[in-house]
Amino acid sequence: MSVSRSGYYKWVKRKGIINRYQANRLWLIEEIKETYVKHKIWGYKHRASYIRDKTN
């Protein structure tokens, strides 16, 4: 399969652990759901601006 031994063992070690990208993605999904529940009439621009302001 042309995979190095160290690369394979690194993959086995971290299997099942969420990486930073996936964690950020899950956080963003929760934020979108939360803002939708609170402010249903907001459009995507206002919702995105609110989340951007919250993260900065």
mmJSON file of the N, C-alpha and C atoms, coordinates in Angstrom:
{"data_MODEL":{"atom_site":{
"group_PDB":["ATOM","ATOM","ATOM","ATOM","ATOM","ATOM","ATOM","ATOM","ATOM","ATOM","ATOM","ATOM","ATOM","ATOM","ATOM","ATOM","ATOM","ATOM","ATOM","ATOM","ATOM","ATOM","ATOM","ATOM","ATOM","ATOM","ATOM","ATOM","ATOM","ATOM","ATOM","ATOM","ATOM","ATOM","ATOM","ATOM","ATOM","ATOM","ATOM","ATOM","ATOM","ATOM","ATOM","ATOM","ATOM","ATOM","ATOM","ATOM","ATOM","ATOM","ATOM","ATOM","ATOM","ATOM","ATOM","ATOM","ATOM","ATOM","ATOM","ATOM","ATOM","ATOM","ATOM","ATOM","ATOM","ATOM","ATOM","ATOM","ATOM","ATOM","ATOM","ATOM","ATOM","ATOM","ATOM","ATOM","ATOM","ATOM","ATOM","ATOM","ATOM","ATOM","ATOM","ATOM","ATOM","ATOM","ATOM","ATOM","ATOM","ATOM","ATOM","ATOM","ATOM","ATOM","ATOM","ATOM","ATOM","ATOM","ATOM","ATOM","ATOM","ATOM","ATOM","ATOM","ATOM","ATOM","ATOM","ATOM","ATOM","ATOM","ATOM","ATOM","ATOM","ATOM","ATOM","ATOM","ATOM","ATOM","ATOM","ATOM","ATOM","ATOM","ATOM","ATOM","ATOM","ATOM","ATOM","ATOM","ATOM","ATOM","ATOM","ATOM","ATOM","ATOM","ATOM","ATOM","ATOM","ATOM","ATOM","ATOM","ATOM","ATOM","ATOM","ATOM","ATOM","ATOM","ATOM","ATOM","ATOM","ATOM","ATOM","ATOM","ATOM","ATOM","ATOM","ATOM","ATOM","ATOM","ATOM","ATOM","ATOM","ATOM","ATOM","ATOM","ATOM","ATOM","ATOM","ATOM"],
"id":[1,2,3,4,5,6,7,8,9,10,11,12,13,14,15,16,17,18,19,20,21,22,23,24,25,26,27,28,29,30,31,32,33,34,35,36,37,38,39,40,41,42,43,44,45,46,47,48,49,50,51,52,53,54,55,56,57,58,59,60,61,62,63,64,65,66,67,68,69,70,71,72,73,74,75,76,77,78,79,80,81,82,83,84,85,86,87,88,89,90,91,92,93,94,95,96,97,98,99,100,101,102,103,104,105,106,107,108,109,110,111,112,113,114,115,116,117,118,119,120,121,122,123,124,125,126,127,128,129,130,131,132,133,134,135,136,137,138,139,140,141,142,143,144,145,146,147,148,149,150,151,152,153,154,155,156,157,158,159,160,161,162,163,164,165,166,167,168],
"type_symbol":["N","C","C","N","C","C","N","C","C","N","C","C","N","C","C","N","C","C","N","C","C","N","C","C","N","C","C","N","C","C","N","C","C","N","C","C","N","C","C","N","C","C","N","C","C","N","C","C","N","C","C","N","C","C","N","C","C","N","C","C","N","C","C","N","C","C","N","C","C","N","C","C","N","C","C","N","C","C","N","C","C","N","C","C","N","C","C","N","C","C","N","C","C","N","C","C","N","C","C","N","C","C","N","C","C","N","C","C","N","C","C","N","C","C","N","C","C","N","C","C","N","C","C","N","C","C","N","C","C","N","C","C","N","C","C","N","C","C","N","C","C","N","C","C","N","C","C","N","C","C","N","C","C","N","C","C","N","C","C","N","C","C","N","C","C","N","C","C"],
"label_atom_id":["N","CA","C","N","CA","C","N","CA","C","N","CA","C","N","CA","C","N","CA","C","N","CA","C","N","CA","C","N","CA","C","N","CA","C","N","CA","C","N","CA","C","N","CA","C","N","CA","C","N","CA","C","N","CA","C","N","CA","C","N","CA","C","N","CA","C","N","CA","C","N","CA","C","N","CA","C","N","CA","C","N","CA","C","N","CA","C","N","CA","C","N","CA","C","N","CA","C","N","CA","C","N","CA","C","N","CA","C","N","CA","C","N","CA","C","N","CA","C","N","CA","C","N","CA","C","N","CA","C","N","CA","C","N","CA","C","N","CA","C","N","CA","C","N","CA","C","N","CA","C","N","CA","C","N","CA","C","N","CA","C","N","CA","C","N","CA","C","N","CA","C","N","CA","C","N","CA","C","N","CA","C","N","CA","C","N","CA","C","N","CA","C","N","CA","C"],
"label_alt_id":[null,null,null,null,null,null,null,null,null,null,null,null,null,null,null,null,null,null,null,null,null,null,null,null,null,null,null,null,null,null,null,null,null,null,null,null,null,null,null,null,null,null,null,null,null,null,null,null,null,null,null,null,null,null,null,null,null,null,null,null,null,null,null,null,null,null,null,null,null,null,null,null,null,null,null,null,null,null,null,null,null,null,null,null,null,null,null,null,null,null,null,null,null,null,null,null,null,null,null,null,null,null,null,null,null,null,null,null,null,null,null,null,null,null,null,null,null,null,null,null,null,null,null,null,null,null,null,null,null,null,null,null,null,null,null,null,null,null,null,null,null,null,null,null,null,null,null,null,null,null,null,null,null,null,null,null,null,null,null,null,null,null,null,null,null,null,null,null],
"label_comp_id":["MET","MET","MET","SER","SER","SER","VAL","VAL","VAL","SER","SER","SER","ARG","ARG","ARG","SER","SER","SER","GLY","GLY","GLY","TYR","TYR","TYR","TYR","TYR","TYR","LYS","LYS","LYS","TRP","TRP","TRP","VAL","VAL","VAL","LYS","LYS","LYS","ARG","ARG","ARG","LYS","LYS","LYS","GLY","GLY","GLY","ILE","ILE","ILE","ILE","ILE","ILE","ASN","ASN","ASN","ARG","ARG","ARG","TYR","TYR","TYR","GLN","GLN","GLN","ALA","ALA","ALA","ASN","ASN","ASN","ARG","ARG","ARG","LEU","LEU","LEU","TRP","TRP","TRP","LEU","LEU","LEU","ILE","ILE","ILE","GLU","GLU","GLU","GLU","GLU","GLU","ILE","ILE","ILE","LYS","LYS","LYS","GLU","GLU","GLU","THR","THR","THR","TYR","TYR","TYR","VAL","VAL","VAL","LYS","LYS","LYS","HIS","HIS","HIS","LYS","LYS","LYS","ILE","ILE","ILE","TRP","TRP","TRP","GLY","GLY","GLY","TYR","TYR","TYR","LYS","LYS","LYS","HIS","HIS","HIS","ARG","ARG","ARG","ALA","ALA","ALA","SER","SER","SER","TYR","TYR","TYR","ILE","ILE","ILE","ARG","ARG","ARG","ASP","ASP","ASP","LYS","LYS","LYS","THR","THR","THR","ASN","ASN","ASN"],
"label_asym_id":["A","A","A","A","A","A","A","A","A","A","A","A","A","A","A","A","A","A","A","A","A","A","A","A","A","A","A","A","A","A","A","A","A","A","A","A","A","A","A","A","A","A","A","A","A","A","A","A","A","A","A","A","A","A","A","A","A","A","A","A","A","A","A","A","A","A","A","A","A","A","A","A","A","A","A","A","A","A","A","A","A","A","A","A","A","A","A","A","A","A","A","A","A","A","A","A","A","A","A","A","A","A","A","A","A","A","A","A","A","A","A","A","A","A","A","A","A","A","A","A","A","A","A","A","A","A","A","A","A","A","A","A","A","A","A","A","A","A","A","A","A","A","A","A","A","A","A","A","A","A","A","A","A","A","A","A","A","A","A","A","A","A","A","A","A","A","A","A"],
"label_entity_id":["1","1","1","1","1","1","1","1","1","1","1","1","1","1","1","1","1","1","1","1","1","1","1","1","1","1","1","1","1","1","1","1","1","1","1","1","1","1","1","1","1","1","1","1","1","1","1","1","1","1","1","1","1","1","1","1","1","1","1","1","1","1","1","1","1","1","1","1","1","1","1","1","1","1","1","1","1","1","1","1","1","1","1","1","1","1","1","1","1","1","1","1","1","1","1","1","1","1","1","1","1","1","1","1","1","1","1","1","1","1","1","1","1","1","1","1","1","1","1","1","1","1","1","1","1","1","1","1","1","1","1","1","1","1","1","1","1","1","1","1","1","1","1","1","1","1","1","1","1","1","1","1","1","1","1","1","1","1","1","1","1","1","1","1","1","1","1","1"],
"label_seq_id":[1,1,1,2,2,2,3,3,3,4,4,4,5,5,5,6,6,6,7,7,7,8,8,8,9,9,9,10,10,10,11,11,11,12,12,12,13,13,13,14,14,14,15,15,15,16,16,16,17,17,17,18,18,18,19,19,19,20,20,20,21,21,21,22,22,22,23,23,23,24,24,24,25,25,25,26,26,26,27,27,27,28,28,28,29,29,29,30,30,30,31,31,31,32,32,32,33,33,33,34,34,34,35,35,35,36,36,36,37,37,37,38,38,38,39,39,39,40,40,40,41,41,41,42,42,42,43,43,43,44,44,44,45,45,45,46,46,46,47,47,47,48,48,48,49,49,49,50,50,50,51,51,51,52,52,52,53,53,53,54,54,54,55,55,55,56,56,56],
"pdbx_PDB_ins_code":[null,null,null,null,null,null,null,null,null,null,null,null,null,null,null,null,null,null,null,null,null,null,null,null,null,null,null,null,null,null,null,null,null,null,null,null,null,null,null,null,null,null,null,null,null,null,null,null,null,null,null,null,null,null,null,null,null,null,null,null,null,null,null,null,null,null,null,null,null,null,null,null,null,null,null,null,null,null,null,null,null,null,null,null,null,null,null,null,null,null,null,null,null,null,null,null,null,null,null,null,null,null,null,null,null,null,null,null,null,null,null,null,null,null,null,null,null,null,null,null,null,null,null,null,null,null,null,null,null,null,null,null,null,null,null,null,null,null,null,null,null,null,null,null,null,null,null,null,null,null,null,null,null,null,null,null,null,null,null,null,null,null,null,null,null,null,null,null],
"Cartn_x":[0.81,0.0,0.858,2.134,3.068,2.89,2.64,2.522,3.699,4.326,5.465,4.974,5.859,5.518,5.115,5.88,5.57,4.241,3.954,2.685,1.51,1.665,0.601,0.348,1.402,1.224,0.685,1.053,0.497,-1.013,-1.423,-2.844,-3.593,-3.007,-3.638,-3.785,-2.764,-2.776,-3.871,-4.079,-5.057,-6.436,-6.629,-7.913,-8.998,-10.082,-11.177,-11.082,-9.976,-9.798,-10.131,-10.924,-11.325,-10.174,-9.866,-8.811,-9.372,-8.516,-8.918,-9.953,-9.779,-10.727,-12.119,-12.208,-13.498,-14.121,-13.315,-13.828,-14.383,-13.665,-14.155,-15.438,-15.516,-16.713,-17.921,-17.741,-18.831,-19.266,-18.293,-18.615,-19.432,-19.041,-19.742,-21.175,-21.371,-22.717,-23.594,-23.054,-23.811,-24.145,-23.2,-23.448,-24.558,-24.549,-25.584,-26.943,-27.012,-28.276,-28.758,-27.835,-28.183,-28.722,-28.066,-28.547,-29.871,-30.097,-31.37,-32.514,-32.28,-33.322,-33.668,-32.642,-32.86,-33.401,-32.902,-33.22,-33.617,-34.839,-35.267,-35.395,-35.595,-35.809,-34.513,-33.385,-32.112,-31.758,-31.18,-30.669,-29.239,-28.672,-27.326,-26.288,-26.481,-25.485,-25.438,-26.59,-26.625,-26.131,-26.519,-26.097,-24.578,-24.013,-22.564,-21.819,-22.352,-21.728,-21.733,-22.835,-22.964,-21.944,-21.797,-20.854,-19.417,-19.119,-17.786,-17.435,-18.4,-18.169,-17.97,-18.691,-18.588,-17.234,-16.637,-15.354,-14.172,-14.352,-13.229,-13.144],
"Cartn_y":[-1.187,0.0,1.258,1.111,2.239,3.218,2.69,3.52,3.191,4.235,3.983,3.37,2.668,2.027,3.058,4.156,5.181,5.867,6.086,6.692,5.805,4.5,3.558,3.552,3.5,3.457,4.783,5.882,7.17,7.189,6.641,6.571,5.665,4.539,3.62,4.293,5.037,5.687,6.742,7.52,8.605,8.22,6.977,6.498,6.712,7.368,7.613,8.93,9.657,10.943,12.044,13.012,14.105,15.097,15.469,16.452,17.87,18.864,20.25,20.725,20.344,20.739,20.198,18.933,18.323,18.939,19.242,19.867,21.251,22.03,23.353,23.266,22.291,22.101,21.759,20.876,20.516,21.713,22.527,23.735,24.698,24.883,25.8,25.333,24.057,23.517,23.8,23.608,23.886,25.37,26.237,27.683,28.084,27.519,27.822,27.372,26.177,25.679,26.56,26.967,27.796,29.157,29.779,31.08,30.944,29.818,29.612,29.508,28.823,28.677,30.033,30.849,32.14,33.192,33.187,34.246,33.619,33.15,32.42,33.295,34.589,35.435,35.969,35.736,36.212,35.46,36.173,35.554,35.086,34.544,33.987,35.071,36.277,37.327,37.788,38.004,38.45,37.347,36.116,34.973,34.798,34.893,34.745,35.884,37.088,38.237,38.059,37.576,37.343,36.316,35.227,34.172,34.666,35.444,36.008,36.933,37.782,38.689,37.927,36.821,36.019,35.329,34.97,34.272,35.212,36.465,37.413,38.06],
"Cartn_z":[0.0,0.0,0.0,0.046,-0.017,1.135,2.3,3.504,4.409,4.928,5.816,7.129,7.771,9.034,10.081,10.17,11.167,10.86,9.576,9.189,9.554,9.35,9.708,11.21,11.996,13.449,13.992,13.352,13.747,13.484,12.344,12.003,12.987,13.353,14.308,15.668,16.089,17.399,17.506,16.444,16.531,16.023,15.651,15.147,16.208,15.816,16.735,17.482,17.318,17.981,16.989,17.422,16.554,16.413,15.173,14.961,15.118,15.031,15.271,14.245,12.981,11.94,12.245,12.598,12.902,14.144,15.159,16.377,16.081,15.27,14.9,14.087,13.222,12.398,13.272,14.248,15.155,15.99,16.434,17.198,16.352,15.092,14.197,13.947,13.768,13.559,14.77,15.96,17.181,17.305,16.945,16.999,16.031,14.838,13.851,14.364,14.927,15.48,16.623,17.49,18.639,18.197,17.228,16.76,16.022,15.357,14.669,15.667,16.771,17.786,18.407,18.656,19.296,18.332,17.089,16.13,14.793,14.694,13.501,12.263,12.427,11.254,10.648,11.297,10.765,9.494,8.555,7.341,7.554,6.492,6.647,6.898,6.319,6.506,7.958,8.561,9.947,10.883,10.597,11.42,11.335,10.131,9.953,10.637,10.539,11.196,12.711,13.253,14.699,15.174,14.431,14.813,14.677,13.614,13.455,14.618,15.013,16.132,17.435,17.581,18.804,18.92,17.787,17.82,17.955,17.646,17.737,19.058],
"occupancy":[1.0,1.0,1.0,1.0,1.0,1.0,1.0,1.0,1.0,1.0,1.0,1.0,1.0,1.0,1.0,1.0,1.0,1.0,1.0,1.0,1.0,1.0,1.0,1.0,1.0,1.0,1.0,1.0,1.0,1.0,1.0,1.0,1.0,1.0,1.0,1.0,1.0,1.0,1.0,1.0,1.0,1.0,1.0,1.0,1.0,1.0,1.0,1.0,1.0,1.0,1.0,1.0,1.0,1.0,1.0,1.0,1.0,1.0,1.0,1.0,1.0,1.0,1.0,1.0,1.0,1.0,1.0,1.0,1.0,1.0,1.0,1.0,1.0,1.0,1.0,1.0,1.0,1.0,1.0,1.0,1.0,1.0,1.0,1.0,1.0,1.0,1.0,1.0,1.0,1.0,1.0,1.0,1.0,1.0,1.0,1.0,1.0,1.0,1.0,1.0,1.0,1.0,1.0,1.0,1.0,1.0,1.0,1.0,1.0,1.0,1.0,1.0,1.0,1.0,1.0,1.0,1.0,1.0,1.0,1.0,1.0,1.0,1.0,1.0,1.0,1.0,1.0,1.0,1.0,1.0,1.0,1.0,1.0,1.0,1.0,1.0,1.0,1.0,1.0,1.0,1.0,1.0,1.0,1.0,1.0,1.0,1.0,1.0,1.0,1.0,1.0,1.0,1.0,1.0,1.0,1.0,1.0,1.0,1.0,1.0,1.0,1.0,1.0,1.0,1.0,1.0,1.0,1.0],
"B_iso_or_equiv":[0.0,0.0,0.0,0.0,0.0,0.0,0.0,0.0,0.0,0.0,0.0,0.0,0.0,0.0,0.0,0.0,0.0,0.0,0.0,0.0,0.0,0.0,0.0,0.0,0.0,0.0,0.0,0.0,0.0,0.0,0.0,0.0,0.0,0.0,0.0,0.0,0.0,0.0,0.0,0.0,0.0,0.0,0.0,0.0,0.0,0.0,0.0,0.0,0.0,0.0,0.0,0.0,0.0,0.0,0.0,0.0,0.0,0.0,0.0,0.0,0.0,0.0,0.0,0.0,0.0,0.0,0.0,0.0,0.0,0.0,0.0,0.0,0.0,0.0,0.0,0.0,0.0,0.0,0.0,0.0,0.0,0.0,0.0,0.0,0.0,0.0,0.0,0.0,0.0,0.0,0.0,0.0,0.0,0.0,0.0,0.0,0.0,0.0,0.0,0.0,0.0,0.0,0.0,0.0,0.0,0.0,0.0,0.0,0.0,0.0,0.0,0.0,0.0,0.0,0.0,0.0,0.0,0.0,0.0,0.0,0.0,0.0,0.0,0.0,0.0,0.0,0.0,0.0,0.0,0.0,0.0,0.0,0.0,0.0,0.0,0.0,0.0,0.0,0.0,0.0,0.0,0.0,0.0,0.0,0.0,0.0,0.0,0.0,0.0,0.0,0.0,0.0,0.0,0.0,0.0,0.0,0.0,0.0,0.0,0.0,0.0,0.0,0.0,0.0,0.0,0.0,0.0,0.0],
"pdbx_formal_charge":[null,null,null,null,null,null,null,null,null,null,null,null,null,null,null,null,null,null,null,null,null,null,null,null,null,null,null,null,null,null,null,null,null,null,null,null,null,null,null,null,null,null,null,null,null,null,null,null,null,null,null,null,null,null,null,null,null,null,null,null,null,null,null,null,null,null,null,null,null,null,null,null,null,null,null,null,null,null,null,null,null,null,null,null,null,null,null,null,null,null,null,null,null,null,null,null,null,null,null,null,null,null,null,null,null,null,null,null,null,null,null,null,null,null,null,null,null,null,null,null,null,null,null,null,null,null,null,null,null,null,null,null,null,null,null,null,null,null,null,null,null,null,null,null,null,null,null,null,null,null,null,null,null,null,null,null,null,null,null,null,null,null,null,null,null,null,null,null],
"auth_seq_id":[1,1,1,2,2,2,3,3,3,4,4,4,5,5,5,6,6,6,7,7,7,8,8,8,9,9,9,10,10,10,11,11,11,12,12,12,13,13,13,14,14,14,15,15,15,16,16,16,17,17,17,18,18,18,19,19,19,20,20,20,21,21,21,22,22,22,23,23,23,24,24,24,25,25,25,26,26,26,27,27,27,28,28,28,29,29,29,30,30,30,31,31,31,32,32,32,33,33,33,34,34,34,35,35,35,36,36,36,37,37,37,38,38,38,39,39,39,40,40,40,41,41,41,42,42,42,43,43,43,44,44,44,45,45,45,46,46,46,47,47,47,48,48,48,49,49,49,50,50,50,51,51,51,52,52,52,53,53,53,54,54,54,55,55,55,56,56,56],
"auth_comp_id":["MET","MET","MET","SER","SER","SER","VAL","VAL","VAL","SER","SER","SER","ARG","ARG","ARG","SER","SER","SER","GLY","GLY","GLY","TYR","TYR","TYR","TYR","TYR","TYR","LYS","LYS","LYS","TRP","TRP","TRP","VAL","VAL","VAL","LYS","LYS","LYS","ARG","ARG","ARG","LYS","LYS","LYS","GLY","GLY","GLY","ILE","ILE","ILE","ILE","ILE","ILE","ASN","ASN","ASN","ARG","ARG","ARG","TYR","TYR","TYR","GLN","GLN","GLN","ALA","ALA","ALA","ASN","ASN","ASN","ARG","ARG","ARG","LEU","LEU","LEU","TRP","TRP","TRP","LEU","LEU","LEU","ILE","ILE","ILE","GLU","GLU","GLU","GLU","GLU","GLU","ILE","ILE","ILE","LYS","LYS","LYS","GLU","GLU","GLU","THR","THR","THR","TYR","TYR","TYR","VAL","VAL","VAL","LYS","LYS","LYS","HIS","HIS","HIS","LYS","LYS","LYS","ILE","ILE","ILE","TRP","TRP","TRP","GLY","GLY","GLY","TYR","TYR","TYR","LYS","LYS","LYS","HIS","HIS","HIS","ARG","ARG","ARG","ALA","ALA","ALA","SER","SER","SER","TYR","TYR","TYR","ILE","ILE","ILE","ARG","ARG","ARG","ASP","ASP","ASP","LYS","LYS","LYS","THR","THR","THR","ASN","ASN","ASN"],
"auth_asym_id":["A","A","A","A","A","A","A","A","A","A","A","A","A","A","A","A","A","A","A","A","A","A","A","A","A","A","A","A","A","A","A","A","A","A","A","A","A","A","A","A","A","A","A","A","A","A","A","A","A","A","A","A","A","A","A","A","A","A","A","A","A","A","A","A","A","A","A","A","A","A","A","A","A","A","A","A","A","A","A","A","A","A","A","A","A","A","A","A","A","A","A","A","A","A","A","A","A","A","A","A","A","A","A","A","A","A","A","A","A","A","A","A","A","A","A","A","A","A","A","A","A","A","A","A","A","A","A","A","A","A","A","A","A","A","A","A","A","A","A","A","A","A","A","A","A","A","A","A","A","A","A","A","A","A","A","A","A","A","A","A","A","A","A","A","A","A","A","A"],
"auth_atom_id":["N","CA","C","N","CA","C","N","CA","C","N","CA","C","N","CA","C","N","CA","C","N","CA","C","N","CA","C","N","CA","C","N","CA","C","N","CA","C","N","CA","C","N","CA","C","N","CA","C","N","CA","C","N","CA","C","N","CA","C","N","CA","C","N","CA","C","N","CA","C","N","CA","C","N","CA","C","N","CA","C","N","CA","C","N","CA","C","N","CA","C","N","CA","C","N","CA","C","N","CA","C","N","CA","C","N","CA","C","N","CA","C","N","CA","C","N","CA","C","N","CA","C","N","CA","C","N","CA","C","N","CA","C","N","CA","C","N","CA","C","N","CA","C","N","CA","C","N","CA","C","N","CA","C","N","CA","C","N","CA","C","N","CA","C","N","CA","C","N","CA","C","N","CA","C","N","CA","C","N","CA","C","N","CA","C","N","CA","C","N","CA","C","N","CA","C"],
"pdbx_PDB_model_num":[1,1,1,1,1,1,1,1,1,1,1,1,1,1,1,1,1,1,1,1,1,1,1,1,1,1,1,1,1,1,1,1,1,1,1,1,1,1,1,1,1,1,1,1,1,1,1,1,1,1,1,1,1,1,1,1,1,1,1,1,1,1,1,1,1,1,1,1,1,1,1,1,1,1,1,1,1,1,1,1,1,1,1,1,1,1,1,1,1,1,1,1,1,1,1,1,1,1,1,1,1,1,1,1,1,1,1,1,1,1,1,1,1,1,1,1,1,1,1,1,1,1,1,1,1,1,1,1,1,1,1,1,1,1,1,1,1,1,1,1,1,1,1,1,1,1,1,1,1,1,1,1,1,1,1,1,1,1,1,1,1,1,1,1,1,1,1,1]
}}}
